[in-house]
């Protein structure tokens, strides 16, 4: 299957966006400081939707069959093994720092995962494992749906998951809110909508014209401008307004994520990935999950070392994000290289005559 280079660009952008969000502080007391942090936080809210849409594009728009055996043997271990590994590293590091190294370290990291005590920084791992478990079902569903049926599903997803949460703030419609909340099917309330959206964009928008790119750029601009306008005129309720606008299932974030994916497809759909810059993005893309896992550890190390602020928030947040991103990529790439060397060595030894 030919590599979809535009997805590599998107995954690298989304990976950096995740780190930027985690470098922001929405607990700032002053409105000015909160506004700067909120700005960086909001413009990066497309990160997780883009990751899920990329998964839908790769896994659902594929002629090859997908069995539950493949999910359990091939795909889930790719998430679970590195996830368990980084949790062990974080727990062991904390124990060494606190001087509390005991035999409990052998089992305590597993317990923190089972108790979902790691779900704050690593909730994405739990979510994507759940999506992988559903993939064989969803793949059969979308492959047997027409384009129109897929569009109906996406419209329902946008309305019930995106727009419905704002009905309670419209006096005329507020009376219908309990009824509407009661009839929403569960499949429309989670990230599966983004999964199908990624599949739809990749399958049913084979070519993105220049005109469509301009439209998508305009949509992105509107989706960034409107929430900030609401935020600016929200008075003392600015934190609540900011939280509503930045919800990952808000209409603004949905439209922003879809427009960004279409725009990137239009810009890079004819790229074959042979240029040096493209090869760099492909390499970073392949390490994106490792970067995601390691960046939380890197942020903790950053804090433990007492690294001072790198300037005002509008300087500190992007600089810190780039440093964390670069450090996480370097470690992830090194681990990948070691893993490849070990697998190659084991493979050669298995082929030696007895």
FISEDREN-809821 format. One record per residue (C-alpha): residue number from 1; residue in three letters; chain; x, y, z. Coordinates in Angstrom, 2 decimals, decimal comma. Layout:
{NUM 'ALA' 'A' {X Y Z}}
...
***
This chain:
{1 'UNK' 'A' {0,00 0,00 0,00}}
{2 'UNK' 'A' {1,40 3,41 -1,00}}
{3 'UNK' 'A' {2,39 5,61 1,93}}
{4 'UNK' 'A' {0,08 8,55 2,57}}
{5 'UNK' 'A' {2,67 11,25 3,18}}
{6 'UNK' 'A' {0,10 13,89 4,13}}
{7 'UNK' 'A' {-0,81 11,75 7,14}}
{8 'UNK' 'A' {2,84 11,80 8,24}}
{9 'UNK' 'A' {2,78 15,61 8,19}}
{10 'UNK' 'A' {-0,49 15,61 10,12}}
{11 'UNK' 'A' {0,79 13,19 12,77}}
{12 'UNK' 'A' {3,94 15,24 13,34}}
{13 'UNK' 'A' {1,85 18,42 13,67}}
{14 'UNK' 'A' {-0,60 16,67 16,02}}
{15 'UNK' 'A' {2,26 15,28 18,11}}
{16 'UNK' 'A' {3,73 18,74 18,60}}
{17 'UNK' 'A' {0,25 20,09 19,37}}
{18 'UNK' 'A' {-0,23 17,52 22,18}}
{19 'UNK' 'A' {3,02 18,67 23,79}}
{20 'UNK' 'A' {2,05 22,34 23,48}}
{21 'UNK' 'A' {-1,25 21,62 25,28}}
{22 'UNK' 'A' {0,58 19,88 28,13}}
{23 'UNK' 'A' {2,99 22,82 28,44}}
{24 'UNK' 'A' {0,10 25,23 28,96}}
{25 'UNK' 'A' {-1,26 26,15 32,37}}
{26 'UNK' 'A' {-4,98 26,89 32,51}}
{27 'UNK' 'A' {-4,77 27,50 36,25}}
{28 'UNK' 'A' {-3,25 30,95 35,81}}
{29 'UNK' 'A' {-4,87 33,46 38,15}}
{30 'UNK' 'A' {-4,70 36,60 36,03}}
{31 'UNK' 'A' {-6,87 36,86 32,95}}
{32 'UNK' 'A' {-3,95 38,09 30,83}}
{33 'UNK' 'A' {-1,83 35,04 31,72}}
{34 'UNK' 'A' {-4,79 32,71 31,25}}
{35 'UNK' 'A' {-5,51 34,22 27,83}}
{36 'UNK' 'A' {-1,98 33,54 26,56}}
{37 'UNK' 'A' {-2,08 29,95 27,81}}
{38 'UNK' 'A' {-5,60 29,47 26,44}}
{39 'UNK' 'A' {-4,52 30,75 23,03}}
{40 'UNK' 'A' {-1,84 28,07 22,65}}
{41 'UNK' 'A' {-4,07 25,43 24,22}}
{42 'UNK' 'A' {-7,04 26,09 21,96}}
{43 'UNK' 'A' {-5,21 26,29 18,64}}
{44 'UNK' 'A' {-3,78 22,82 19,39}}
{45 'UNK' 'A' {-7,08 21,11 20,29}}
{46 'UNK' 'A' {-7,13 19,37 16,91}}
{47 'UNK' 'A' {-4,32 17,05 18,07}}
{48 'UNK' 'A' {-6,21 13,99 19,35}}
{49 'UNK' 'A' {-8,99 14,20 16,71}}
{50 'UNK' 'A' {-6,28 14,23 14,00}}
{51 'UNK' 'A' {-4,59 11,17 15,50}}
{52 'UNK' 'A' {-7,90 9,29 15,55}}
{53 'UNK' 'A' {-8,79 10,46 12,02}}
{54 'UNK' 'A' {-5,39 9,29 10,78}}
{55 'UNK' 'A' {-6,13 5,87 12,33}}
{56 'UNK' 'A' {-9,49 5,77 10,53}}
{57 'UNK' 'A' {-7,86 6,75 7,26}}
{58 'UNK' 'A' {-5,23 4,03 7,53}}
{59 'UNK' 'A' {-7,23 1,20 9,10}}
{60 'UNK' 'A' {-10,72 1,60 7,62}}
{61 'UNK' 'A' {-9,84 2,65 4,08}}
{62 'UNK' 'A' {-7,84 -0,51 3,44}}
{63 'UNK' 'A' {-8,93 -3,37 1,18}}
{64 'UNK' 'A' {-7,24 -5,93 3,41}}
{65 'UNK' 'A' {-9,45 -7,71 5,94}}
{66 'UNK' 'A' {-9,00 -7,04 9,63}}
{67 'UNK' 'A' {-9,54 -9,88 12,08}}
{68 'UNK' 'A' {-9,78 -9,86 15,85}}
{69 'UNK' 'A' {-6,70 -12,09 15,90}}
{70 'UNK' 'A' {-4,70 -9,39 14,12}}
{71 'UNK' 'A' {-6,03 -6,76 16,54}}
{72 'UNK' 'A' {-4,95 -8,74 19,61}}
{73 'UNK' 'A' {-1,65 -10,05 18,23}}
{74 'UNK' 'A' {-0,46 -7,15 16,11}}
{75 'UNK' 'A' {-2,08 -3,84 16,98}}
{76 'UNK' 'A' {-2,90 -3,81 20,71}}
{77 'UNK' 'A' {0,64 -4,97 21,73}}
{78 'UNK' 'A' {2,04 -1,98 19,79}}
{79 'UNK' 'A' {0,20 0,26 22,25}}
{80 'UNK' 'A' {0,24 -1,84 25,41}}
{81 'UNK' 'A' {3,92 -2,89 25,57}}
{82 'UNK' 'A' {5,42 0,64 25,21}}
{83 'UNK' 'A' {2,70 1,99 27,52}}
{84 'UNK' 'A' {3,57 -0,49 30,27}}
{85 'UNK' 'A' {7,26 0,18 29,68}}
{86 'UNK' 'A' {7,03 3,95 30,14}}
{87 'UNK' 'A' {4,87 3,56 33,26}}
{88 'UNK' 'A' {7,58 1,33 34,75}}
{89 'UNK' 'A' {10,24 3,93 33,86}}
{90 'UNK' 'A' {8,24 6,75 35,50}}
{91 'UNK' 'A' {7,55 4,70 38,65}}
{92 'UNK' 'A' {11,17 3,53 39,00}}
{93 'UNK' 'A' {12,48 7,06 38,47}}
{94 'UNK' 'A' {10,13 8,44 41,12}}
{95 'UNK' 'A' {11,18 5,67 43,54}}
{96 'UNK' 'A' {14,87 6,41 42,99}}
{97 'UNK' 'A' {14,35 10,13 43,56}}
{98 'UNK' 'A' {12,33 9,53 46,73}}
{99 'UNK' 'A' {14,62 6,75 47,97}}
{100 'UNK' 'A' {11,71 4,32 48,08}}
{101 'UNK' 'A' {12,94 1,39 45,98}}
{102 'UNK' 'A' {11,19 -1,80 47,11}}
{103 'UNK' 'A' {10,03 -5,10 45,65}}
{104 'UNK' 'A' {6,61 -3,47 45,12}}
{105 'UNK' 'A' {8,04 -1,77 42,02}}
{106 'UNK' 'A' {7,64 -5,10 40,22}}
{107 'UNK' 'A' {3,87 -4,96 40,44}}
{108 'UNK' 'A' {2,85 -1,37 41,36}}
{109 'UNK' 'A' {3,13 0,05 37,79}}
{110 'UNK' 'A' {0,72 -2,63 36,53}}
{111 'UNK' 'A' {-1,69 -1,78 39,33}}
{112 'UNK' 'A' {-1,59 1,92 38,44}}
{113 'UNK' 'A' {-2,54 1,02 34,87}}
{114 'UNK' 'A' {-5,37 -1,32 35,94}}
{115 'UNK' 'A' {-6,70 1,27 38,37}}
{116 'UNK' 'A' {-6,44 3,87 35,57}}
{117 'UNK' 'A' {-4,30 6,05 37,84}}
{118 'UNK' 'A' {-2,27 6,82 34,72}}
{119 'UNK' 'A' {-5,36 7,90 32,79}}
{120 'UNK' 'A' {-4,71 11,64 33,20}}
{121 'UNK' 'A' {-1,53 11,88 31,09}}
{122 'UNK' 'A' {-2,10 8,63 29,17}}
{123 'UNK' 'A' {-5,86 8,49 28,68}}
{124 'UNK' 'A' {-5,25 8,28 24,92}}
{125 'UNK' 'A' {-3,76 4,78 25,35}}
{126 'UNK' 'A' {-6,93 3,50 27,00}}
{127 'UNK' 'A' {-9,10 5,15 24,36}}
{128 'UNK' 'A' {-7,15 3,87 21,34}}
{129 'UNK' 'A' {-7,10 0,30 22,71}}
{130 'UNK' 'A' {-10,88 0,50 22,96}}
{131 'UNK' 'A' {-11,09 1,75 19,38}}
{132 'UNK' 'A' {-8,84 -1,09 18,18}}
{133 'UNK' 'A' {-11,19 -3,59 19,84}}
{134 'UNK' 'A' {-14,05 -2,11 17,81}}
{135 'UNK' 'A' {-12,16 -1,82 14,50}}
{136 'UNK' 'A' {-13,22 -5,16 12,92}}
{137 'UNK' 'A' {-16,89 -4,27 13,55}}
{138 'UNK' 'A' {-16,55 -0,69 12,35}}
{139 'UNK' 'A' {-14,57 -1,70 9,26}}
{140 'UNK' 'A' {-17,34 -4,07 8,17}}
{141 'UNK' 'A' {-19,94 -1,39 8,83}}
{142 'UNK' 'A' {-18,31 1,40 6,83}}
{143 'UNK' 'A' {-17,26 -0,90 3,98}}
{144 'UNK' 'A' {-20,92 -1,82 3,48}}
{145 'UNK' 'A' {-22,19 1,75 3,74}}
{146 'UNK' 'A' {-22,68 4,01 0,76}}
{147 'UNK' 'A' {-21,17 7,47 0,66}}
{148 'UNK' 'A' {-24,57 9,01 1,52}}
{149 'UNK' 'A' {-25,05 6,68 4,51}}
{150 'UNK' 'A' {-21,58 7,59 5,81}}
{151 'UNK' 'A' {-22,45 11,28 5,43}}
{152 'UNK' 'A' {-25,66 10,80 7,40}}
{153 'UNK' 'A' {-23,66 9,18 10,22}}
{154 'UNK' 'A' {-21,20 12,09 10,26}}
{155 'UNK' 'A' {-24,01 14,67 10,31}}
{156 'UNK' 'A' {-25,60 12,87 13,26}}
{157 'UNK' 'A' {-22,21 12,77 14,99}}
{158 'UNK' 'A' {-21,78 16,52 14,48}}
{159 'UNK' 'A' {-25,30 17,32 15,68}}
{160 'UNK' 'A' {-25,66 14,94 18,62}}
{161 'UNK' 'A' {-22,09 15,03 19,92}}
{162 'UNK' 'A' {-21,01 18,47 18,78}}
{163 'UNK' 'A' {-23,99 20,80 18,78}}
{164 'UNK' 'A' {-26,30 19,11 21,31}}
{165 'UNK' 'A' {-24,18 20,07 24,32}}
{166 'UNK' 'A' {-24,91 23,75 23,60}}
{167 'UNK' 'A' {-28,71 23,38 23,47}}
{168 'UNK' 'A' {-28,90 23,98 27,23}}
{169 'UNK' 'A' {-27,58 27,52 26,68}}
{170 'UNK' 'A' {-30,38 28,41 24,24}}
{171 'UNK' 'A' {-33,53 29,32 26,24}}
{172 'UNK' 'A' {-36,00 28,36 23,49}}
{173 'UNK' 'A' {-34,49 24,88 23,07}}
{174 'UNK' 'A' {-33,55 24,18 26,69}}
{175 'UNK' 'A' {-36,82 22,37 27,40}}
{176 'UNK' 'A' {-35,94 19,70 24,82}}
{177 'UNK' 'A' {-32,46 19,07 26,26}}
{178 'UNK' 'A' {-33,36 16,06 28,51}}
{179 'UNK' 'A' {-35,20 14,35 25,64}}
{180 'UNK' 'A' {-32,37 14,92 23,16}}
{181 'UNK' 'A' {-29,77 13,64 25,62}}
{182 'UNK' 'A' {-31,82 10,50 26,21}}
{183 'UNK' 'A' {-32,10 9,43 22,56}}
{184 'UNK' 'A' {-28,45 9,84 21,54}}
{185 'UNK' 'A' {-27,00 6,42 20,57}}
{186 'UNK' 'A' {-23,73 5,60 22,33}}
{187 'UNK' 'A' {-21,84 5,18 19,06}}
{188 'UNK' 'A' {-22,31 8,92 18,46}}
{189 'UNK' 'A' {-20,86 10,04 21,79}}
{190 'UNK' 'A' {-17,18 9,12 21,44}}
{191 'UNK' 'A' {-14,18 9,21 19,16}}
{192 'UNK' 'A' {-15,64 6,73 16,68}}
{193 'UNK' 'A' {-17,12 9,71 14,85}}
{194 'UNK' 'A' {-13,63 11,10 14,28}}
{195 'UNK' 'A' {-12,47 7,63 13,17}}
{196 'UNK' 'A' {-15,19 7,50 10,48}}
{197 'UNK' 'A' {-14,52 11,13 9,52}}
{198 'UNK' 'A' {-10,88 10,31 8,75}}
{199 'UNK' 'A' {-12,01 7,35 6,67}}
{200 'UNK' 'A' {-14,51 9,51 4,77}}
{201 'UNK' 'A' {-11,99 12,25 3,94}}
{202 'UNK' 'A' {-9,43 9,76 2,68}}
{203 'UNK' 'A' {-11,88 7,67 0,65}}
{204 'UNK' 'A' {-14,44 10,12 -0,70}}
{205 'UNK' 'A' {-12,25 13,18 -1,23}}
{206 'UNK' 'A' {-9,63 11,64 -3,54}}
{207 'UNK' 'A' {-8,46 14,98 -4,91}}
{208 'UNK' 'A' {-8,41 18,33 -3,13}}
{209 'UNK' 'A' {-8,56 21,28 -5,52}}
{210 'UNK' 'A' {-6,91 24,65 -4,90}}
{211 'UNK' 'A' {-10,35 26,17 -4,38}}
{212 'UNK' 'A' {-11,14 23,59 -1,68}}
{213 'UNK' 'A' {-7,80 24,35 0,01}}
{214 'UNK' 'A' {-8,73 28,04 0,16}}
{215 'UNK' 'A' {-12,15 27,17 1,60}}
{216 'UNK' 'A' {-10,54 24,93 4,24}}
{217 'UNK' 'A' {-8,07 27,67 5,17}}
{218 'UNK' 'A' {-11,01 30,07 5,59}}
{219 'UNK' 'A' {-12,88 27,53 7,77}}
{220 'UNK' 'A' {-9,79 27,12 9,96}}
{221 'UNK' 'A' {-9,52 30,89 10,34}}
{222 'UNK' 'A' {-13,21 31,19 11,31}}
{223 'UNK' 'A' {-12,97 28,26 13,74}}
{224 'UNK' 'A' {-10,05 29,99 15,47}}
{225 'UNK' 'A' {-11,57 33,47 15,42}}
{226 'UNK' 'A' {-15,13 32,82 16,65}}
{227 'UNK' 'A' {-14,19 31,06 19,92}}
{228 'UNK' 'A' {-11,71 33,82 20,78}}
{229 'UNK' 'A' {-14,41 36,40 20,12}}
{230 'UNK' 'A' {-16,75 34,55 22,49}}
{231 'UNK' 'A' {-13,92 34,27 25,02}}
{232 'UNK' 'A' {-13,10 37,98 24,76}}
{233 'UNK' 'A' {-16,70 39,10 25,45}}
{234 'UNK' 'A' {-17,49 36,52 28,15}}
{235 'UNK' 'A' {-16,70 38,85 31,06}}
{236 'UNK' 'A' {-16,15 37,14 34,41}}
{237 'UNK' 'A' {-17,18 33,78 32,91}}
{238 'UNK' 'A' {-14,16 33,69 30,60}}
{239 'UNK' 'A' {-12,84 30,40 32,01}}
{240 'UNK' 'A' {-16,18 28,63 31,52}}
{241 'UNK' 'A' {-16,50 30,07 28,01}}
{242 'UNK' 'A' {-12,95 28,99 27,21}}
{243 'UNK' 'A' {-13,65 25,47 28,45}}
{244 'UNK' 'A' {-16,80 25,16 26,31}}
{245 'UNK' 'A' {-15,09 26,42 23,15}}
{246 'UNK' 'A' {-12,05 24,19 23,65}}
{247 'UNK' 'A' {-14,05 21,00 24,16}}
{248 'UNK' 'A' {-12,66 18,42 21,77}}
{249 'UNK' 'A' {-16,21 17,64 20,60}}
{250 'UNK' 'A' {-17,29 21,24 20,12}}
{251 'UNK' 'A' {-18,44 22,17 16,60}}
{252 'UNK' 'A' {-15,46 24,50 16,25}}
{253 'UNK' 'A' {-12,88 21,81 17,01}}
{254 'UNK' 'A' {-14,71 19,30 14,80}}
{255 'UNK' 'A' {-14,73 21,67 11,82}}
{256 'UNK' 'A' {-11,15 22,78 12,52}}
{257 'UNK' 'A' {-9,89 19,17 12,56}}
{258 'UNK' 'A' {-11,74 18,20 9,38}}
{259 'UNK' 'A' {-10,64 21,34 7,50}}
{260 'UNK' 'A' {-7,02 20,87 8,60}}
{261 'UNK' 'A' {-6,94 17,27 7,39}}
{262 'UNK' 'A' {-8,44 18,19 4,00}}
{263 'UNK' 'A' {-6,06 21,14 3,64}}
{264 'UNK' 'A' {-2,99 19,02 4,43}}
{265 'UNK' 'A' {-4,19 16,38 2,00}}
{266 'UNK' 'A' {-4,50 19,03 -0,69}}
{267 'UNK' 'A' {-1,04 20,39 0,00}}
{268 'UNK' 'A' {0,78 17,07 0,18}}
{269 'UNK' 'A' {-1,36 14,46 -1,61}}
{270 'UNK' 'A' {0,98 14,41 -4,62}}
{271 'UNK' 'A' {4,14 14,18 -2,52}}
{272 'UNK' 'A' {6,00 10,90 -2,94}}
{273 'UNK' 'A' {8,10 11,28 0,20}}
{274 'UNK' 'A' {11,46 11,09 -1,58}}
{275 'UNK' 'A' {12,72 14,58 -0,73}}
{276 'UNK' 'A' {14,91 14,88 2,37}}
{277 'UNK' 'A' {12,44 17,02 4,28}}
{278 'UNK' 'A' {9,69 14,50 3,61}}
{279 'UNK' 'A' {11,90 11,65 4,80}}
{280 'UNK' 'A' {12,49 13,56 8,05}}
{281 'UNK' 'A' {8,74 13,95 8,59}}
{282 'UNK' 'A' {8,18 10,26 7,84}}
{283 'UNK' 'A' {10,82 9,31 10,41}}
{284 'UNK' 'A' {9,27 11,57 13,05}}
{285 'UNK' 'A' {5,82 10,26 12,18}}
{286 'UNK' 'A' {6,94 6,68 12,76}}
{287 'UNK' 'A' {8,19 7,72 16,21}}
{288 'UNK' 'A' {5,05 9,74 17,05}}
{289 'UNK' 'A' {3,61 7,27 19,57}}
{290 'UNK' 'A' {6,97 7,01 21,29}}
{291 'UNK' 'A' {7,16 10,82 21,43}}
{292 'UNK' 'A' {3,68 10,92 22,96}}
{293 'UNK' 'A' {4,64 8,42 25,65}}
{294 'UNK' 'A' {8,00 10,01 26,43}}
{295 'UNK' 'A' {6,97 13,65 26,47}}
{296 'UNK' 'A' {5,14 13,28 29,81}}
{297 'UNK' 'A' {8,34 11,87 31,33}}
{298 'UNK' 'A' {10,37 14,65 29,71}}
{299 'UNK' 'A' {8,07 17,31 31,18}}
{300 'UNK' 'A' {8,47 15,73 34,63}}
{301 'UNK' 'A' {12,27 15,73 34,24}}
{302 'UNK' 'A' {12,08 19,35 33,08}}
{303 'UNK' 'A' {10,21 20,22 36,27}}
{304 'UNK' 'A' {12,46 18,11 38,55}}
{305 'UNK' 'A' {15,61 19,79 37,25}}
{306 'UNK' 'A' {14,08 23,14 38,11}}
{307 'UNK' 'A' {14,57 24,59 34,64}}
{308 'UNK' 'A' {13,60 28,28 34,91}}
{309 'UNK' 'A' {10,98 29,89 32,73}}
{310 'UNK' 'A' {12,29 30,75 29,30}}
{311 'UNK' 'A' {10,59 34,13 29,26}}
{312 'UNK' 'A' {6,96 35,33 29,14}}
{313 'UNK' 'A' {4,34 32,66 28,46}}
{314 'UNK' 'A' {4,12 33,51 24,76}}
{315 'UNK' 'A' {7,87 32,67 24,55}}
{316 'UNK' 'A' {8,11 30,00 27,24}}
{317 'UNK' 'A' {5,33 27,73 25,94}}
{318 'UNK' 'A' {6,54 27,32 22,32}}
{319 'UNK' 'A' {10,23 27,07 23,34}}
{320 'UNK' 'A' {9,58 24,51 26,05}}
{321 'UNK' 'A' {7,34 22,53 23,67}}
{322 'UNK' 'A' {10,03 22,40 20,97}}
{323 'UNK' 'A' {12,68 21,30 23,50}}
{324 'UNK' 'A' {10,43 18,56 24,91}}
{325 'UNK' 'A' {9,49 17,48 21,38}}
{326 'UNK' 'A' {13,13 17,27 20,24}}
{327 'UNK' 'A' {14,25 15,41 23,38}}
{328 'UNK' 'A' {11,36 12,93 23,18}}
{329 'UNK' 'A' {12,02 12,29 19,48}}
{330 'UNK' 'A' {15,75 11,75 20,08}}
{331 'UNK' 'A' {15,09 9,16 22,80}}
{332 'UNK' 'A' {12,29 7,49 20,82}}
{333 'UNK' 'A' {14,46 7,26 17,67}}
{334 'UNK' 'A' {17,36 5,83 19,70}}
{335 'UNK' 'A' {15,08 3,20 21,27}}
{336 'UNK' 'A' {13,73 2,29 17,84}}
{337 'UNK' 'A' {17,27 1,88 16,50}}
{338 'UNK' 'A' {18,28 -0,34 19,43}}
{339 'UNK' 'A' {15,10 -2,40 18,98}}
{340 'UNK' 'A' {15,84 -2,90 15,27}}
{341 'UNK' 'A' {19,43 -3,94 16,03}}
{342 'UNK' 'A' {18,30 -6,44 18,66}}
{343 'UNK' 'A' {15,63 -7,92 16,37}}
{344 'UNK' 'A' {18,18 -8,18 13,54}}
{345 'UNK' 'A' {20,69 -9,91 15,82}}
{346 'UNK' 'A' {18,10 -12,38 17,09}}
{347 'UNK' 'A' {16,95 -13,04 13,53}}
{348 'UNK' 'A' {20,52 -13,82 12,35}}
{349 'UNK' 'A' {21,15 -16,09 15,30}}
{350 'UNK' 'A' {17,95 -18,03 14,65}}
{351 'UNK' 'A' {19,16 -18,72 11,10}}
{352 'UNK' 'A' {22,56 -20,08 12,14}}
{353 'UNK' 'A' {23,01 -23,83 11,58}}
{354 'UNK' 'A' {22,94 -25,97 14,71}}
***
